[in-house]
Every structure is written in C-alpha cells, then in structure tokens.
C-alpha cells in the first residue's frame, strides 16, 4: 500500500515510469506564507514551488488530503486551496482558481528575488533557475 502511494506521488502507475499529473510548469521558490485552516488555525508554510494551479509546501504538519485552506500570497492576498496530498510534513496544494500568467510571474519574481527584484545574491545575472523564458 505504501509503495503504491509513493509511486502515485512520483507520477508512476503500476511500477512503470509515467508522466507527472500536472498541467502547469512548476517554479522553484522559497517563501514563507501564512495559511488558515478551521482545524489547524493559522500556520506558517514554506512554499518550495509554485505554478498557476498550485504549490508545494513544507512545514505542513496537521494538513490532510482534502483539507481546504486559505493561503495568503504576496501581491495576491488570500487564495483558497485544497490539499491534494500530504506526506512527512510536505503537502501539495491546488488553488481553487488558477493564477493568471502575469500574477504568477510577479509572484515568482517576489518569491525568488525579494520585493526589490534584486538578482541572486552576489550575481550580475540571475541563475538559470531564476530566468524567465522569452
């Protein structure tokens, strides 16, 4: 049973490599946000990646699959999300309403570079992880 869960989280079916079940490209971030939940109350989450459709977070102890939370995102304010999976203090969130492309781009900039849009520390150009296509 645990093996099936791990394979499903890795996007595999029946032990064979498969595509991850995601519609949107994920972007690495490192941002603490506040989330509210009826059972857990207010809690801090560390977002480690974000896409138009959702985010992956750490420090998600107490959140369970199917829980509905309100996540306070920079620039966007509170966003409703559903916990799609939860394992070992990490969780995958799906936003009730996807982020618009411009809003996602602004969030990624803030979450990677800070509010001033500064480049990576000590670099003249952003590292490859922090470049936007086109």
Rosetta constraint file for C-alpha pairs under 8 A:
AtomPair CA 1 CA 5 HARMONIC 6.44 0.50
AtomPair CA 2 CA 6 HARMONIC 6.22 0.50
AtomPair CA 3 CA 7 HARMONIC 6.11 0.50
AtomPair CA 4 CA 8 HARMONIC 6.05 0.50
AtomPair CA 4 CA 14 HARMONIC 7.90 0.50
AtomPair CA 5 CA 9 HARMONIC 6.20 0.50
AtomPair CA 6 CA 10 HARMONIC 6.22 0.50
AtomPair CA 7 CA 11 HARMONIC 6.19 0.50
AtomPair CA 7 CA 12 HARMONIC 4.91 0.50
AtomPair CA 7 CA 13 HARMONIC 6.49 0.50
AtomPair CA 7 CA 14 HARMONIC 7.93 0.50
AtomPair CA 7 CA 15 HARMONIC 6.84 0.50
AtomPair CA 8 CA 12 HARMONIC 5.39 0.50
AtomPair CA 8 CA 13 HARMONIC 6.40 0.50
AtomPair CA 10 CA 20 HARMONIC 6.80 0.50
AtomPair CA 11 CA 17 HARMONIC 7.36 0.50
AtomPair CA 11 CA 18 HARMONIC 5.63 0.50
AtomPair CA 11 CA 19 HARMONIC 5.66 0.50
AtomPair CA 11 CA 20 HARMONIC 4.25 0.50
AtomPair CA 11 CA 21 HARMONIC 6.28 0.50
AtomPair CA 12 CA 16 HARMONIC 5.75 0.50
AtomPair CA 12 CA 17 HARMONIC 5.00 0.50
AtomPair CA 12 CA 18 HARMONIC 4.67 0.50
AtomPair CA 12 CA 19 HARMONIC 7.03 0.50
AtomPair CA 12 CA 20 HARMONIC 7.45 0.50
AtomPair CA 13 CA 17 HARMONIC 6.99 0.50
AtomPair CA 13 CA 18 HARMONIC 6.50 0.50
AtomPair CA 23 CA 53 HARMONIC 7.72 0.50
AtomPair CA 24 CA 51 HARMONIC 5.86 0.50
AtomPair CA 24 CA 52 HARMONIC 6.26 0.50
AtomPair CA 24 CA 53 HARMONIC 6.50 0.50
AtomPair CA 25 CA 51 HARMONIC 5.90 0.50
AtomPair CA 25 CA 52 HARMONIC 7.88 0.50
AtomPair CA 26 CA 49 HARMONIC 6.03 0.50
AtomPair CA 26 CA 50 HARMONIC 5.41 0.50
AtomPair CA 26 CA 51 HARMONIC 4.74 0.50
AtomPair CA 27 CA 49 HARMONIC 5.22 0.50
AtomPair CA 27 CA 50 HARMONIC 5.31 0.50
AtomPair CA 27 CA 51 HARMONIC 6.25 0.50
AtomPair CA 27 CA 108 HARMONIC 7.32 0.50
AtomPair CA 28 CA 48 HARMONIC 5.83 0.50
AtomPair CA 28 CA 49 HARMONIC 4.35 0.50
AtomPair CA 28 CA 50 HARMONIC 6.69 0.50
AtomPair CA 28 CA 112 HARMONIC 8.00 0.50
AtomPair CA 28 CA 129 HARMONIC 7.32 0.50
AtomPair CA 29 CA 47 HARMONIC 6.48 0.50
AtomPair CA 29 CA 48 HARMONIC 4.93 0.50
AtomPair CA 29 CA 49 HARMONIC 5.05 0.50
AtomPair CA 29 CA 50 HARMONIC 6.91 0.50
AtomPair CA 29 CA 108 HARMONIC 6.90 0.50
AtomPair CA 29 CA 111 HARMONIC 5.70 0.50
AtomPair CA 29 CA 112 HARMONIC 5.62 0.50
AtomPair CA 30 CA 46 HARMONIC 6.66 0.50
AtomPair CA 30 CA 47 HARMONIC 5.71 0.50
AtomPair CA 30 CA 48 HARMONIC 5.13 0.50
AtomPair CA 30 CA 49 HARMONIC 7.43 0.50
AtomPair CA 30 CA 111 HARMONIC 6.20 0.50
AtomPair CA 30 CA 112 HARMONIC 6.68 0.50
AtomPair CA 31 CA 46 HARMONIC 5.54 0.50
AtomPair CA 31 CA 47 HARMONIC 5.16 0.50
AtomPair CA 31 CA 48 HARMONIC 7.01 0.50
AtomPair CA 31 CA 111 HARMONIC 5.58 0.50
AtomPair CA 31 CA 112 HARMONIC 7.95 0.50
AtomPair CA 32 CA 44 HARMONIC 6.46 0.50
AtomPair CA 32 CA 45 HARMONIC 5.53 0.50
AtomPair CA 32 CA 46 HARMONIC 4.37 0.50
AtomPair CA 32 CA 47 HARMONIC 6.13 0.50
AtomPair CA 33 CA 44 HARMONIC 5.67 0.50
AtomPair CA 33 CA 45 HARMONIC 5.37 0.50
AtomPair CA 33 CA 46 HARMONIC 6.39 0.50
AtomPair CA 33 CA 47 HARMONIC 7.21 0.50
AtomPair CA 33 CA 71 HARMONIC 6.98 0.50
AtomPair CA 33 CA 72 HARMONIC 6.06 0.50
AtomPair CA 33 CA 73 HARMONIC 6.43 0.50
AtomPair CA 34 CA 42 HARMONIC 6.73 0.50
AtomPair CA 34 CA 43 HARMONIC 5.71 0.50
AtomPair CA 34 CA 44 HARMONIC 4.60 0.50
AtomPair CA 34 CA 45 HARMONIC 6.16 0.50
AtomPair CA 34 CA 71 HARMONIC 6.07 0.50
AtomPair CA 34 CA 72 HARMONIC 5.54 0.50
AtomPair CA 34 CA 73 HARMONIC 7.96 0.50
AtomPair CA 35 CA 42 HARMONIC 5.71 0.50
AtomPair CA 35 CA 43 HARMONIC 5.39 0.50
AtomPair CA 35 CA 44 HARMONIC 6.19 0.50
AtomPair CA 35 CA 45 HARMONIC 6.88 0.50
AtomPair CA 35 CA 69 HARMONIC 6.43 0.50
AtomPair CA 35 CA 70 HARMONIC 5.38 0.50
AtomPair CA 35 CA 71 HARMONIC 4.32 0.50
AtomPair CA 35 CA 72 HARMONIC 6.06 0.50
AtomPair CA 36 CA 40 HARMONIC 7.37 0.50
AtomPair CA 36 CA 41 HARMONIC 5.38 0.50
AtomPair CA 36 CA 42 HARMONIC 4.44 0.50
AtomPair CA 36 CA 43 HARMONIC 6.32 0.50
AtomPair CA 36 CA 69 HARMONIC 5.68 0.50
AtomPair CA 36 CA 70 HARMONIC 5.21 0.50
AtomPair CA 36 CA 71 HARMONIC 6.65 0.50
AtomPair CA 37 CA 41 HARMONIC 4.89 0.50
AtomPair CA 37 CA 42 HARMONIC 6.46 0.50
AtomPair CA 37 CA 67 HARMONIC 7.98 0.50
AtomPair CA 37 CA 68 HARMONIC 6.90 0.50
AtomPair CA 37 CA 69 HARMONIC 4.99 0.50
AtomPair CA 37 CA 70 HARMONIC 6.77 0.50
AtomPair CA 38 CA 69 HARMONIC 7.95 0.50
AtomPair CA 40 CA 62 HARMONIC 6.49 0.50
AtomPair CA 40 CA 63 HARMONIC 7.49 0.50
AtomPair CA 44 CA 59 HARMONIC 7.21 0.50
AtomPair CA 45 CA 57 HARMONIC 6.06 0.50
AtomPair CA 45 CA 58 HARMONIC 5.99 0.50
AtomPair CA 45 CA 59 HARMONIC 5.43 0.50
AtomPair CA 45 CA 60 HARMONIC 6.12 0.50
AtomPair CA 46 CA 57 HARMONIC 5.22 0.50
AtomPair CA 46 CA 58 HARMONIC 5.06 0.50
AtomPair CA 46 CA 59 HARMONIC 6.29 0.50
AtomPair CA 47 CA 55 HARMONIC 6.64 0.50
AtomPair CA 47 CA 56 HARMONIC 5.84 0.50
AtomPair CA 47 CA 57 HARMONIC 4.28 0.50
AtomPair CA 47 CA 58 HARMONIC 6.50 0.50
AtomPair CA 48 CA 55 HARMONIC 7.50 0.50
AtomPair CA 48 CA 56 HARMONIC 5.77 0.50
AtomPair CA 48 CA 57 HARMONIC 5.51 0.50
AtomPair CA 48 CA 58 HARMONIC 7.12 0.50
AtomPair CA 49 CA 55 HARMONIC 5.53 0.50
AtomPair CA 49 CA 56 HARMONIC 5.33 0.50
AtomPair CA 49 CA 57 HARMONIC 7.23 0.50
AtomPair CA 50 CA 54 HARMONIC 5.90 0.50
AtomPair CA 50 CA 55 HARMONIC 4.19 0.50
AtomPair CA 50 CA 56 HARMONIC 6.52 0.50
AtomPair CA 50 CA 108 HARMONIC 7.83 0.50
AtomPair CA 51 CA 55 HARMONIC 6.10 0.50
AtomPair CA 51 CA 99 HARMONIC 7.87 0.50
AtomPair CA 51 CA 104 HARMONIC 7.18 0.50
AtomPair CA 52 CA 98 HARMONIC 5.15 0.50
AtomPair CA 52 CA 99 HARMONIC 4.60 0.50
AtomPair CA 52 CA 100 HARMONIC 6.80 0.50
AtomPair CA 52 CA 101 HARMONIC 7.12 0.50
AtomPair CA 52 CA 104 HARMONIC 6.20 0.50
AtomPair CA 53 CA 94 HARMONIC 5.76 0.50
AtomPair CA 53 CA 95 HARMONIC 5.55 0.50
AtomPair CA 53 CA 97 HARMONIC 7.42 0.50
AtomPair CA 53 CA 98 HARMONIC 4.73 0.50
AtomPair CA 53 CA 99 HARMONIC 6.58 0.50
AtomPair CA 54 CA 81 HARMONIC 7.64 0.50
AtomPair CA 54 CA 92 HARMONIC 7.40 0.50
AtomPair CA 54 CA 93 HARMONIC 5.21 0.50
AtomPair CA 54 CA 94 HARMONIC 4.19 0.50
AtomPair CA 54 CA 95 HARMONIC 4.97 0.50
AtomPair CA 54 CA 98 HARMONIC 7.36 0.50
AtomPair CA 55 CA 92 HARMONIC 5.96 0.50
AtomPair CA 55 CA 93 HARMONIC 5.18 0.50
AtomPair CA 55 CA 94 HARMONIC 6.70 0.50
AtomPair CA 55 CA 95 HARMONIC 7.96 0.50
AtomPair CA 56 CA 90 HARMONIC 7.26 0.50
AtomPair CA 56 CA 91 HARMONIC 5.77 0.50
AtomPair CA 56 CA 92 HARMONIC 4.51 0.50
AtomPair CA 56 CA 93 HARMONIC 6.10 0.50
AtomPair CA 57 CA 90 HARMONIC 5.57 0.50
AtomPair CA 57 CA 91 HARMONIC 5.40 0.50
AtomPair CA 57 CA 92 HARMONIC 6.47 0.50
AtomPair CA 57 CA 93 HARMONIC 7.76 0.50
AtomPair CA 58 CA 89 HARMONIC 5.87 0.50
AtomPair CA 58 CA 90 HARMONIC 4.39 0.50
AtomPair CA 58 CA 91 HARMONIC 6.56 0.50
AtomPair CA 59 CA 89 HARMONIC 5.30 0.50
AtomPair CA 59 CA 90 HARMONIC 6.23 0.50
AtomPair CA 60 CA 86 HARMONIC 7.71 0.50
AtomPair CA 60 CA 89 HARMONIC 4.92 0.50
AtomPair CA 60 CA 90 HARMONIC 5.35 0.50
AtomPair CA 60 CA 91 HARMONIC 6.04 0.50
AtomPair CA 61 CA 88 HARMONIC 7.72 0.50
AtomPair CA 61 CA 89 HARMONIC 4.85 0.50
AtomPair CA 61 CA 90 HARMONIC 7.38 0.50
AtomPair CA 63 CA 67 HARMONIC 6.60 0.50
AtomPair CA 63 CA 83 HARMONIC 7.24 0.50
AtomPair CA 63 CA 86 HARMONIC 6.76 0.50
AtomPair CA 63 CA 91 HARMONIC 7.51 0.50
AtomPair CA 64 CA 83 HARMONIC 6.51 0.50
AtomPair CA 64 CA 85 HARMONIC 7.06 0.50
AtomPair CA 64 CA 86 HARMONIC 5.75 0.50
AtomPair CA 65 CA 82 HARMONIC 7.80 0.50
AtomPair CA 65 CA 83 HARMONIC 4.98 0.50
AtomPair CA 65 CA 84 HARMONIC 5.25 0.50
AtomPair CA 65 CA 85 HARMONIC 4.91 0.50
AtomPair CA 65 CA 86 HARMONIC 5.89 0.50
AtomPair CA 66 CA 82 HARMONIC 6.03 0.50
AtomPair CA 66 CA 83 HARMONIC 5.27 0.50
AtomPair CA 66 CA 84 HARMONIC 6.18 0.50
AtomPair CA 66 CA 85 HARMONIC 7.84 0.50
AtomPair CA 67 CA 82 HARMONIC 5.72 0.50
AtomPair CA 67 CA 83 HARMONIC 5.30 0.50
AtomPair CA 68 CA 80 HARMONIC 7.10 0.50
AtomPair CA 68 CA 81 HARMONIC 5.75 0.50
AtomPair CA 68 CA 82 HARMONIC 4.52 0.50
AtomPair CA 68 CA 83 HARMONIC 6.34 0.50
AtomPair CA 69 CA 80 HARMONIC 5.88 0.50
AtomPair CA 69 CA 81 HARMONIC 5.37 0.50
AtomPair CA 69 CA 82 HARMONIC 6.25 0.50
AtomPair CA 69 CA 83 HARMONIC 7.58 0.50
AtomPair CA 70 CA 78 HARMONIC 5.84 0.50
AtomPair CA 70 CA 79 HARMONIC 5.37 0.50
AtomPair CA 70 CA 80 HARMONIC 4.56 0.50
AtomPair CA 70 CA 81 HARMONIC 6.14 0.50
AtomPair CA 71 CA 77 HARMONIC 7.82 0.50
AtomPair CA 71 CA 78 HARMONIC 5.25 0.50
AtomPair CA 71 CA 79 HARMONIC 5.12 0.50
AtomPair CA 71 CA 80 HARMONIC 6.37 0.50
AtomPair CA 71 CA 81 HARMONIC 7.05 0.50
AtomPair CA 72 CA 76 HARMONIC 7.45 0.50
AtomPair CA 72 CA 77 HARMONIC 5.02 0.50
AtomPair CA 72 CA 78 HARMONIC 4.15 0.50
AtomPair CA 72 CA 79 HARMONIC 6.27 0.50
AtomPair CA 73 CA 77 HARMONIC 5.09 0.50
AtomPair CA 73 CA 78 HARMONIC 6.13 0.50
AtomPair CA 73 CA 79 HARMONIC 7.08 0.50
AtomPair CA 74 CA 107 HARMONIC 6.77 0.50
AtomPair CA 74 CA 110 HARMONIC 7.67 0.50
AtomPair CA 75 CA 107 HARMONIC 7.09 0.50
AtomPair CA 76 CA 103 HARMONIC 7.57 0.50
AtomPair CA 79 CA 95 HARMONIC 6.86 0.50
AtomPair CA 79 CA 96 HARMONIC 7.54 0.50
AtomPair CA 79 CA 97 HARMONIC 7.96 0.50
AtomPair CA 80 CA 95 HARMONIC 5.91 0.50
AtomPair CA 80 CA 96 HARMONIC 5.50 0.50
AtomPair CA 80 CA 97 HARMONIC 7.64 0.50
AtomPair CA 81 CA 93 HARMONIC 5.89 0.50
AtomPair CA 81 CA 94 HARMONIC 5.22 0.50
AtomPair CA 81 CA 95 HARMONIC 4.17 0.50
AtomPair CA 81 CA 96 HARMONIC 5.25 0.50
AtomPair CA 82 CA 93 HARMONIC 5.47 0.50
AtomPair CA 82 CA 94 HARMONIC 5.23 0.50
AtomPair CA 82 CA 95 HARMONIC 6.51 0.50
AtomPair CA 82 CA 96 HARMONIC 7.09 0.50
AtomPair CA 83 CA 91 HARMONIC 6.66 0.50
AtomPair CA 83 CA 92 HARMONIC 5.80 0.50
AtomPair CA 83 CA 93 HARMONIC 4.64 0.50
AtomPair CA 83 CA 94 HARMONIC 6.52 0.50
AtomPair CA 84 CA 91 HARMONIC 7.34 0.50
AtomPair CA 84 CA 92 HARMONIC 5.40 0.50
AtomPair CA 84 CA 93 HARMONIC 5.67 0.50
AtomPair CA 84 CA 94 HARMONIC 6.53 0.50
AtomPair CA 85 CA 91 HARMONIC 5.49 0.50
AtomPair CA 85 CA 92 HARMONIC 5.28 0.50
AtomPair CA 85 CA 93 HARMONIC 7.53 0.50
AtomPair CA 86 CA 90 HARMONIC 5.70 0.50
AtomPair CA 86 CA 91 HARMONIC 4.23 0.50
AtomPair CA 86 CA 92 HARMONIC 6.56 0.50
AtomPair CA 87 CA 91 HARMONIC 6.33 0.50
AtomPair CA 95 CA 99 HARMONIC 7.96 0.50
AtomPair CA 99 CA 103 HARMONIC 6.12 0.50
AtomPair CA 99 CA 104 HARMONIC 5.83 0.50
AtomPair CA 100 CA 104 HARMONIC 6.13 0.50
AtomPair CA 101 CA 105 HARMONIC 6.19 0.50
AtomPair CA 102 CA 106 HARMONIC 6.23 0.50
AtomPair CA 103 CA 107 HARMONIC 6.13 0.50
AtomPair CA 104 CA 108 HARMONIC 6.11 0.50
AtomPair CA 105 CA 109 HARMONIC 6.25 0.50
AtomPair CA 106 CA 110 HARMONIC 6.27 0.50
AtomPair CA 107 CA 111 HARMONIC 5.93 0.50
AtomPair CA 108 CA 112 HARMONIC 5.89 0.50
AtomPair CA 109 CA 113 HARMONIC 5.56 0.50
AtomPair CA 109 CA 114 HARMONIC 7.01 0.50
AtomPair CA 109 CA 115 HARMONIC 7.94 0.50
AtomPair CA 109 CA 117 HARMONIC 6.32 0.50
AtomPair CA 110 CA 114 HARMONIC 4.60 0.50
AtomPair CA 110 CA 115 HARMONIC 5.19 0.50
AtomPair CA 110 CA 116 HARMONIC 7.76 0.50
AtomPair CA 110 CA 117 HARMONIC 6.57 0.50
AtomPair CA 112 CA 130 HARMONIC 7.06 0.50
AtomPair CA 113 CA 117 HARMONIC 4.97 0.50
AtomPair CA 113 CA 118 HARMONIC 5.18 0.50
AtomPair CA 113 CA 119 HARMONIC 5.88 0.50
AtomPair CA 113 CA 120 HARMONIC 6.55 0.50
AtomPair CA 114 CA 118 HARMONIC 6.56 0.50
AtomPair CA 119 CA 123 HARMONIC 6.52 0.50
AtomPair CA 119 CA 124 HARMONIC 6.95 0.50
AtomPair CA 119 CA 125 HARMONIC 6.32 0.50
AtomPair CA 119 CA 126 HARMONIC 5.27 0.50
AtomPair CA 120 CA 124 HARMONIC 7.90 0.50
AtomPair CA 120 CA 125 HARMONIC 7.40 0.50
AtomPair CA 120 CA 126 HARMONIC 5.54 0.50
AtomPair CA 120 CA 127 HARMONIC 6.79 0.50
AtomPair CA 123 CA 127 HARMONIC 7.79 0.50
AtomPair CA 126 CA 130 HARMONIC 5.56 0.50
AtomPair CA 126 CA 131 HARMONIC 6.10 0.50
AtomPair CA 127 CA 131 HARMONIC 6.64 0.50
